[in-house]
Amino acid sequence: MSRTITRLLIANRGEIAVRIARTAHRLGISTVGVYSEPDADALHVDAVDVAVALGGTTPAESYLRADAIIAIAIEHGCEAIHPGYGFLAENADVAEQVAAAGLNWVGPTPEQIRLLGDKVAAKKLAIESGVPTAPLFEIGVGDDGAVEIPEGIPMPALVKAAAGGGGRGMRVVRSVDELADAVAAGSREALSSFGDGTVFVEPFIERARHVEVQVIGDAHGNVVHLGERECSIQRRNQKIVEESPSAGITPETRAAICEGAVALAQSVGYEGAGTVEFLVDEAGRAESINFLEVNTRLQVEHPVTEAVTGVDLVELQLRVAAGEPLPFDQSAITPRGHAIEVRLVAEDPAAGWLPSTGTITSFSIGARNADLVRVDTGFRDGAEVSSAYDSMLAKVIAHGTSRAEAAATLRRQLRASEITGVATNLATLIEILGENDYLDARTPTTYLDEHPDVVASTGPTGDDRLALLLAAVFATERRSRSEDTVTGFAPSGWRNLRTQGQRQRWSADGGDTDEAIEYVVCGNSADVRVGPWPEPLDDGSLAADERRRVAVRLLSVTGSVGSTPSRVAIEVDGVRRIVEVHIDAAPVGSVVRTRSATGSLAWTQRPRFDDHDAEAGGSGPVCPLPGTVIAVHVEAGDEVAAGAVLMVVEAMKMEHKITASVASTVTEVHFGVGSRVDQGDLLVALEAQTDDSDDESDDR
C-alpha cells in the first residue's frame, strides 16, 4: 500500500468536503470529488479539482456506494480516500476494502474502527483502561428473532445505537412501559442511518454536560490530546452549539477526561483523529464522569479545537495517513483563548425543529467584507436543500481572547447574516448567544427545554424589527412609483403633498402572523400607525384605536431597489438606522429581503382581504416534508385518540411521528410502508369524533 499522497479522493459532500479540499490544496495535494444527482452543481463539486458522478438521489444510491468510490479513486490515480464524517467514515469493512485496493484510508485502522466504533465494546475497553463509565445493558435477540430486553434497567434510561453517532437511534425513556417501543424505533433509525440496528441501554443523566476530548495518534505509537470541547446545547440529541474549552468543568475533571482519553487511545495504538465523549453533572465534577463513546473520525465541531490550538486537524490526518509521525508532543499543545461554533441548520425550531427543504434564494453569513468569523459551508445562493441529506447548512466559528468576546463576535456576525428560501435556526442561535444563562455557562443538556423563549425567537424585535418592516414598505412603494419625478432628496414614491392613508399587511419569513401598518406620506416624512386595525363593534362603531403612532423619515436611498440591494437610511422616532433592501419580484406578493446590523427578515406583502372560502377535501395530517413512510399504525375504521401516532415518516435521516390532533375516526390511509411522500400530501384522512351527549333535548 502506497503511503505518499499526491492525489486524494474525498468521499463526502457539503461543508466537510469543501473543508478537506481546502487543506489538501494548501499541501499541494490534488483532489477528486464525487457527487449524487441532486449535488451535480453543489459547492463541494466546485471546490475539488475533478468531480465524478455517482448517480442516484439517496445516500444508498450515491455516497454509500463504496465499490464505486474505490473504483473512481483507482481510475483517477488517487493514493488515498478521505471519508470525512458520516456516510462511510466509521465503516470498518469499507476501510478494509480501501486497504485491499492498495489505497490509504485517512482514518484509524479497520480494527480500531470496529472495536471503538461499537459503543458496547468501547465501554468495556474503557473500563479495562480505567476510564470512569456508567453500566450498560445489552439488548439481545433470541433464536426466534425476538428482542430480549434485560430486567432491572433503572429509569430514566437512554437507548443508543451501537454504531454511528449524531444522535440517530437515540431515545430517552422515562418509563419501563415505553422501553420496548423506544428500542424498536431506535433500532430502525440506526439501521437506516448506519446499516446496523444494534442498540443498547444505559442510565440517563438529567441536566448533564456533554464534554469530549480530541485525540490524535500516529503509526509510531504517539498519542496526544488537543483539549476538550463542550457540546451540551442539543436538540433531538444533536449538537447545535459547541465550544472549546468547556466553561463548566473543574480543572480536576479536565485532567481526568484528557488523561482517560489518551489512555484509551493508547490501549489500541490509535492512528488518526478521534473523539472520546463523556457526560458529567451540571457542576462538572470529576466524580460524575461517565464515558460515552469514541467517534473514530473527524467531528463536525473540530474547528473550535483548531481555533484554540492553531492546529489543522485535516492536515494531521493526511500526514498520519501518509505514515508521518506527529510533529509535536503533548507539551507543545497550549490552548489559547476561547472558540464557539454554531450549526446553522435548515429547520424550524418553533415547529419542533422540523427540517426545512427547498431552494436557498439568498445565502450570506456575517457582515459584508468582515473577516471576523470562520464559515464552513457547502451551500450558496440557489442551492437546493434536499430531504435526502442532513439539513445542516453551515458552521460558523468565532475565536476570542475570552468566552464573552467570542460569543459577542459570533452573535454580531450572525445578526448580519441573511438566509432565505428555507426556514433556519438562525434567530434561535442569535438568542442563545445573548441569553444570560448561556453567558454564565449554565448550559446543561436540558438548556433548550428550559429556555422556550430562545427556541421561539423570530428574529429582531421592537424598533429594530419595525425599521426593517418600514424599509421594506417604503422601498417597495418607491419602486412601484419609480416613474414619478420628485424634488429635493425625497425618493420616488414620496410626495411633497400629503397623501391619503395606505393600509398594508406584511408577514415575515413566511410566518402566519401579519403585521399591519397604515401610513400617510408628506415629502420625505410619514406618519405611521402600527398594529391591528380597529375592529367594528356590534353597534357599528369602531373599537378604540390602540395602534402605535410612529414618525418616520426616509433620509436617503443608495442604489436601485430591485435585483440589486439598496441601502436605505431610515429614521424611526428620531433614531436612524441603515437597512439593506432587496426586492425579488413584483411588489405585491414578492419577497422583500431586509438586513441591518440588528438582524435580517424577509417580508411578503399580504393581500388586504383574505379568501375565506372553505377548504375542500378530507381533513387530516399532511406530510411536513418529503420523505418515506416507514411505519403505519392505523387502518380505515380505527378510532384514535388525540395525540395517537398514525404513521412514521423518515426524512433527513430522522423519524417524524404523524399524530392525530383530535379524537378521530380513520376514513382512509393514503400511503403504505415504503411509499415516497411529498410535503403537503394528505397522509391519513380523519373524521373528527363528536360528543353527542350535549345534544339531548331538554324536552321531557
URTA-V108195 format. One record per residue. N is the residue number from 1. RES is the residue in three letters. PHI is phi as a letter, one per 40 degrees, with the letter a starting at -180 (none if undefined). BURIAL is + if it has 24 or more other ideal C-beta (glycine too) atoms within 12 Angstrom, else -. Layout:
N,RES,PHI,BURIAL
N,RES,PHI,BURIAL
//
This chain:
1,MET,none,-
2,SER,c,-
3,ARG,b,-
4,THR,c,-
5,ILE,b,+
6,THR,b,-
7,ARG,b,+
8,LEU,b,+
9,LEU,c,+
10,ILE,b,+
11,ALA,c,+
12,ASN,a,+
13,ARG,b,+
14,GLY,g,+
15,GLU,c,+
16,ILE,c,+
17,ALA,c,+
18,VAL,c,+
19,ARG,c,+
20,ILE,c,+
21,ALA,c,+
22,ARG,d,+
23,THR,c,+
24,ALA,d,+
25,HIS,c,-
26,ARG,c,-
27,LEU,c,+
28,GLY,g,-
29,ILE,c,+
30,SER,c,-
31,THR,b,+
32,VAL,b,+
33,GLY,b,+
34,VAL,b,+
35,TYR,a,+
36,SER,c,+
37,GLU,c,-
38,PRO,c,+
39,ASP,c,+
40,ALA,d,+
41,ASP,b,-
42,ALA,c,+
43,LEU,c,+
44,HIS,c,+
45,VAL,c,+
46,ASP,c,-
47,ALA,c,+
48,VAL,b,+
49,ASP,c,+
50,VAL,b,+
51,ALA,b,+
52,VAL,b,+
53,ALA,c,-
54,LEU,c,+
55,GLY,g,-
56,GLY,g,-
57,THR,b,-
58,THR,c,+
59,PRO,d,+
60,ALA,c,+
61,GLU,c,-
62,SER,b,+
63,TYR,c,+
64,LEU,c,+
65,ARG,c,+
66,ALA,c,+
67,ASP,c,-
68,ALA,c,+
69,ILE,c,+
70,ILE,c,+
71,ALA,c,-
72,ILE,c,+
73,ALA,d,+
74,ILE,c,+
75,GLU,c,-
76,HIS,c,+
77,GLY,g,-
78,CYS,c,+
79,GLU,c,+
80,ALA,a,+
81,ILE,b,+
82,HIS,b,+
83,PRO,c,+
84,GLY,g,+
85,TYR,b,+
86,GLY,g,+
87,PHE,f,+
88,LEU,c,+
89,ALA,c,+
90,GLU,b,+
91,ASN,b,+
92,ALA,c,+
93,ASP,c,+
94,VAL,c,+
95,ALA,d,+
96,GLU,c,+
97,GLN,c,+
98,VAL,c,+
99,ALA,c,+
100,ALA,c,-
101,ALA,c,+
102,GLY,g,-
103,LEU,b,+
104,ASN,c,+
105,TRP,c,+
106,VAL,c,+
107,GLY,i,+
108,PRO,c,+
109,THR,c,+
110,PRO,d,+
111,GLU,c,-
112,GLN,c,+
113,ILE,c,+
114,ARG,c,+
115,LEU,c,+
116,LEU,c,+
117,GLY,c,+
118,ASP,c,+
119,LYS,c,+
120,VAL,c,+
121,ALA,c,+
122,ALA,c,+
123,LYS,c,+
124,LYS,c,-
125,LEU,c,+
126,ALA,c,+
127,ILE,c,-
128,GLU,c,-
129,SER,c,+
130,GLY,g,-
131,VAL,c,+
132,PRO,c,+
133,THR,a,+
134,ALA,c,+
135,PRO,c,-
136,LEU,b,+
137,PHE,b,+
138,GLU,c,+
139,ILE,c,+
140,GLY,c,-
141,VAL,b,-
142,GLY,c,-
143,ASP,c,-
144,ASP,c,-
145,GLY,g,-
146,ALA,c,-
147,VAL,c,+
148,GLU,b,-
149,ILE,b,+
150,PRO,c,-
151,GLU,c,-
152,GLY,g,-
153,ILE,c,+
154,PRO,c,-
155,MET,b,-
156,PRO,c,-
157,ALA,b,+
158,LEU,b,+
159,VAL,c,+
160,LYS,b,+
161,ALA,c,+
162,ALA,c,+
163,ALA,b,+
164,GLY,g,+
165,GLY,a,+
166,GLY,g,+
167,GLY,g,+
168,ARG,c,+
169,GLY,g,+
170,MET,c,+
171,ARG,a,+
172,VAL,c,+
173,VAL,b,+
174,ARG,b,-
175,SER,a,-
176,VAL,d,-
177,ASP,c,-
178,GLU,c,-
179,LEU,c,+
180,ALA,c,-
181,ASP,c,+
182,ALA,c,+
183,VAL,c,+
184,ALA,c,+
185,ALA,c,+
186,GLY,c,+
187,SER,c,+
188,ARG,c,+
189,GLU,c,+
190,ALA,c,+
191,LEU,c,+
192,SER,c,+
193,SER,c,+
194,PHE,b,+
195,GLY,g,+
196,ASP,a,+
197,GLY,c,+
198,THR,c,+
199,VAL,b,+
200,PHE,a,+
201,VAL,b,+
202,GLU,a,+
203,PRO,c,+
204,PHE,b,+
205,ILE,c,+
206,GLU,c,-
207,ARG,f,+
208,ALA,c,+
209,ARG,b,+
210,HIS,c,+
211,VAL,b,+
212,GLU,a,+
213,VAL,b,+
214,GLN,c,+
215,VAL,b,+
216,ILE,a,+
217,GLY,b,+
218,ASP,b,+
219,ALA,c,+
220,HIS,b,-
221,GLY,g,-
222,ASN,c,+
223,VAL,b,+
224,VAL,b,+
225,HIS,b,+
226,LEU,b,+
227,GLY,g,+
228,GLU,b,+
229,ARG,b,+
230,GLU,b,+
231,CYS,b,+
232,SER,c,+
233,ILE,c,+
234,GLN,b,+
235,ARG,b,+
236,ARG,f,+
237,ASN,g,+
238,GLN,b,+
239,LYS,c,+
240,ILE,b,+
241,VAL,b,+
242,GLU,b,+
243,GLU,a,+
244,SER,a,+
245,PRO,c,+
246,SER,c,+
247,ALA,c,+
248,GLY,b,+
249,ILE,b,+
250,THR,c,+
251,PRO,d,-
252,GLU,c,-
253,THR,c,+
254,ARG,d,+
255,ALA,c,-
256,ALA,c,+
257,ILE,c,+
258,CYS,c,+
259,GLU,c,+
260,GLY,c,+
261,ALA,c,+
262,VAL,c,+
263,ALA,c,+
264,LEU,c,+
265,ALA,c,+
266,GLN,c,+
267,SER,c,+
268,VAL,b,+
269,GLY,g,-
270,TYR,d,+
271,GLU,b,+
272,GLY,h,+
273,ALA,c,+
274,GLY,a,+
275,THR,b,+
276,VAL,b,+
277,GLU,b,+
278,PHE,b,+
279,LEU,b,+
280,VAL,b,+
281,ASP,c,+
282,GLU,d,+
283,ALA,c,-
284,GLY,g,+
285,ARG,c,+
286,ALA,c,+
287,GLU,c,-
288,SER,c,+
289,ILE,c,+
290,ASN,b,+
291,PHE,c,+
292,LEU,b,+
293,GLU,a,+
294,VAL,b,+
295,ASN,c,+
296,THR,c,+
297,ARG,a,+
298,LEU,c,+
299,GLN,c,+
300,VAL,d,+
301,GLU,c,+
302,HIS,d,+
303,PRO,d,+
304,VAL,c,+
305,THR,c,+
306,GLU,c,+
307,ALA,c,+
308,VAL,c,+
309,THR,b,+
310,GLY,g,-
311,VAL,b,+
312,ASP,c,+
313,LEU,c,+
314,VAL,c,+
315,GLU,c,+
316,LEU,c,+
317,GLN,d,+
318,LEU,c,+
319,ARG,c,+
320,VAL,c,+
321,ALA,c,+
322,ALA,c,+
323,GLY,g,-
324,GLU,c,-
325,PRO,c,-
326,LEU,d,+
327,PRO,c,-
328,PHE,a,-
329,ASP,b,-
330,GLN,d,-
331,SER,c,-
332,ALA,c,-
333,ILE,c,+
334,THR,b,-
335,PRO,d,+
336,ARG,b,-
337,GLY,g,+
338,HIS,a,+
339,ALA,b,+
340,ILE,b,+
341,GLU,b,+
342,VAL,b,+
343,ARG,c,+
344,LEU,c,+
345,VAL,b,+
346,ALA,c,+
347,GLU,a,+
348,ASP,b,+
349,PRO,d,+
350,ALA,c,+
351,ALA,b,-
352,GLY,g,-
353,TRP,g,+
354,LEU,c,+
355,PRO,c,+
356,SER,b,+
357,THR,b,+
358,GLY,i,+
359,THR,c,-
360,ILE,c,+
361,THR,c,+
362,SER,a,+
363,PHE,a,+
364,SER,a,+
365,ILE,b,+
366,GLY,g,+
367,ALA,c,+
368,ARG,c,-
369,ASN,g,-
370,ALA,b,-
371,ASP,b,-
372,LEU,b,+
373,VAL,b,+
374,ARG,c,+
375,VAL,b,+
376,ASP,b,+
377,THR,a,+
378,GLY,b,+
379,PHE,b,+
380,ARG,a,+
381,ASP,d,-
382,GLY,g,-
383,ALA,c,+
384,GLU,b,+
385,VAL,c,+
386,SER,b,+
387,SER,c,+
388,ALA,c,+
389,TYR,b,+
390,ASP,d,+
391,SER,c,+
392,MET,c,+
393,LEU,c,+
394,ALA,a,+
395,LYS,b,+
396,VAL,b,+
397,ILE,b,+
398,ALA,b,+
399,HIS,b,+
400,GLY,a,+
401,THR,c,-
402,SER,b,-
403,ARG,c,+
404,ALA,c,-
405,GLU,c,-
406,ALA,c,+
407,ALA,c,+
408,ALA,c,+
409,THR,c,+
410,LEU,c,+
411,ARG,c,+
412,ARG,c,+
413,GLN,c,+
414,LEU,c,+
415,ARG,c,+
416,ALA,c,+
417,SER,c,+
418,GLU,a,+
419,ILE,b,+
420,THR,b,+
421,GLY,h,+
422,VAL,b,+
423,ALA,c,+
424,THR,b,+
425,ASN,c,+
426,LEU,d,+
427,ALA,c,+
428,THR,c,+
429,LEU,c,+
430,ILE,c,+
431,GLU,c,+
432,ILE,d,+
433,LEU,c,+
434,GLY,b,+
435,GLU,c,+
436,ASN,c,-
437,ASP,c,+
438,TYR,c,+
439,LEU,c,-
440,ASP,c,-
441,ALA,g,+
442,ARG,c,-
443,THR,b,+
444,PRO,c,+
445,THR,c,+
446,THR,c,+
447,TYR,d,+
448,LEU,c,+
449,ASP,c,-
450,GLU,c,-
451,HIS,b,+
452,PRO,c,-
453,ASP,c,-
454,VAL,c,+
455,VAL,c,+
456,ALA,c,-
457,SER,d,+
458,THR,b,+
459,GLY,h,+
460,PRO,d,+
461,THR,b,-
462,GLY,f,-
463,ASP,c,+
464,ASP,c,+
465,ARG,c,+
466,LEU,c,+
467,ALA,c,+
468,LEU,c,+
469,LEU,c,+
470,LEU,c,+
471,ALA,c,+
472,ALA,c,+
473,VAL,c,+
474,PHE,c,+
475,ALA,c,+
476,THR,c,+
477,GLU,c,+
478,ARG,d,+
479,ARG,c,+
480,SER,c,+
481,ARG,b,-
482,SER,c,-
483,GLU,c,-
484,ASP,c,-
485,THR,b,-
486,VAL,b,-
487,THR,b,-
488,GLY,g,-
489,PHE,b,-
490,ALA,c,+
491,PRO,c,+
492,SER,d,+
493,GLY,h,+
494,TRP,b,+
495,ARG,b,+
496,ASN,c,-
497,LEU,b,-
498,ARG,c,-
499,THR,c,-
500,GLN,c,-
501,GLY,c,-
502,GLN,b,+
503,ARG,b,+
504,GLN,a,+
505,ARG,b,+
506,TRP,b,+
507,SER,b,+
508,ALA,b,+
509,ASP,f,+
510,GLY,g,+
511,GLY,c,-
512,ASP,c,-
513,THR,c,-
514,ASP,c,+
515,GLU,b,+
516,ALA,c,+
517,ILE,b,+
518,GLU,b,+
519,TYR,a,+
520,VAL,b,+
521,VAL,b,+
522,CYS,a,-
523,GLY,g,+
524,ASN,b,+
525,SER,b,+
526,ALA,a,+
527,ASP,b,+
528,VAL,b,+
529,ARG,b,+
530,VAL,b,+
531,GLY,h,+
532,PRO,c,-
533,TRP,c,-
534,PRO,d,-
535,GLU,c,-
536,PRO,c,-
537,LEU,c,-
538,ASP,c,-
539,ASP,c,-
540,GLY,g,-
541,SER,c,-
542,LEU,c,-
543,ALA,c,-
544,ALA,d,-
545,ASP,c,-
546,GLU,b,-
547,ARG,c,+
548,ARG,c,-
549,ARG,b,-
550,VAL,b,+
551,ALA,c,+
552,VAL,b,+
553,ARG,b,+
554,LEU,c,+
555,LEU,c,+
556,SER,a,+
557,VAL,b,+
558,THR,b,-
559,GLY,g,-
560,SER,c,-
561,VAL,c,+
562,GLY,i,+
563,SER,c,-
564,THR,c,-
565,PRO,c,+
566,SER,b,+
567,ARG,b,+
568,VAL,b,+
569,ALA,c,+
570,ILE,b,+
571,GLU,b,+
572,VAL,b,+
573,ASP,f,-
574,GLY,g,-
575,VAL,b,-
576,ARG,c,-
577,ARG,b,+
578,ILE,b,+
579,VAL,b,+
580,GLU,c,+
581,VAL,b,+
582,HIS,b,+
583,ILE,b,+
584,ASP,c,+
585,ALA,a,-
586,ALA,c,-
587,PRO,d,+
588,VAL,c,-
589,GLY,g,-
590,SER,c,+
591,VAL,c,+
592,VAL,b,+
593,ARG,c,+
594,THR,b,+
595,ARG,a,+
596,SER,b,+
597,ALA,c,+
598,THR,c,+
599,GLY,i,+
600,SER,b,+
601,LEU,a,+
602,ALA,b,+
603,TRP,b,+
604,THR,b,+
605,GLN,c,+
606,ARG,c,+
607,PRO,d,-
608,ARG,c,-
609,PHE,b,-
610,ASP,c,-
611,ASP,c,-
612,HIS,b,-
613,ASP,d,-
614,ALA,c,-
615,GLU,c,-
616,ALA,c,-
617,GLY,g,-
618,GLY,c,-
619,SER,b,-
620,GLY,i,+
621,PRO,c,+
622,VAL,b,+
623,CYS,c,+
624,PRO,c,+
625,LEU,a,+
626,PRO,c,+
627,GLY,a,+
628,THR,b,+
629,VAL,c,+
630,ILE,b,+
631,ALA,a,+
632,VAL,b,+
633,HIS,b,+
634,VAL,b,+
635,GLU,a,-
636,ALA,d,-
637,GLY,g,-
638,ASP,c,+
639,GLU,b,-
640,VAL,b,+
641,ALA,c,-
642,ALA,d,-
643,GLY,g,-
644,ALA,c,+
645,VAL,c,+
646,LEU,c,+
647,MET,a,+
648,VAL,b,+
649,VAL,b,+
650,GLU,c,+
651,ALA,a,+
652,MET,f,+
653,LYS,g,+
654,MET,b,+
655,GLU,c,+
656,HIS,b,+
657,LYS,c,+
658,ILE,c,+
659,THR,b,+
660,ALA,c,+
661,SER,c,-
662,VAL,a,-
663,ALA,d,-
664,SER,a,+
665,THR,b,+
666,VAL,c,+
667,THR,c,+
668,GLU,a,-
669,VAL,b,+
670,HIS,c,+
671,PHE,b,+
672,GLY,b,-
673,VAL,d,-
674,GLY,g,-
675,SER,c,-
676,ARG,c,-
677,VAL,b,+
678,ASP,b,-
679,GLN,d,+
680,GLY,g,-
681,ASP,c,+
682,LEU,c,+
683,LEU,c,+
684,VAL,b,+
685,ALA,c,+
686,LEU,b,+
687,GLU,b,-
688,ALA,c,-
689,GLN,c,-
690,THR,b,-
691,ASP,c,-
692,ASP,c,-
693,SER,c,-
694,ASP,c,-
695,ASP,c,-
696,GLU,c,-
697,SER,c,-
698,ASP,c,-
699,ASP,c,-
700,ARG,b,-
//
